[in-house]
Structures are given as structure tokens and as C-alpha cells.
Amino acid sequence: MTRAELVQKLTQSNVSLTPAQAEKSVEILLHEITSAIAKGQRVELRGFGVFISRQRKARLGRNPRTGDHVKVEAKKVPFFKAGKQMRDLLNKNS
């Protein structure tokens, strides 16, 4: 599902919401999640999952084109862990 499809679903499921209002709502939600993660905060949406940032250590990587070894600096990366309800829903047909 793309961002535009999400906005369309929001406007279809809530007739009092204009497409512009739905777009702004999605924009605010994503901005707040991103800002919180960037500050090192944990964002927990019950039933959906948890967004956090994780620290990756510096390491020695490899350039796939040339095969040369390259230093990869330490960095923070976003991480998402699905909530129990989402995992159960995904595995319901298994």
C-alpha cells in the first residue's frame, strides 16, 4: 500500500474527512514517528508494532563492483518489530 492509497482509504472510510485533511493526518503521523525515532525514542503502537532505532557497529564491508574492502562507519538504523496482534493475523492461515 502506498501513501496515496492510505490517504484514499482514510477518505473512503471517513466521509467527513477531506482528501487534504487525510493527507495532512498521514503526514503528521509519519513525521511524528520519524522525529521520535531520530531522537532515540521508542514509538509503540499497540496491536501494530514498535519503531526504534538501533546502533550498528563500524565494520569492514566490500564494494560489490570492485571487490575492494571498504570501511563502513557506525550508524543508527530504523527498526520495526511487529506486535503480537499483527503476527497472529499474519500467521492465522498457517
Helices and strands as residue ranges (DSSP letters): H 3-13, H 19-38, E 43-45, E 49-56, E 59-62, E 69-72, E 75-82, H 84-90
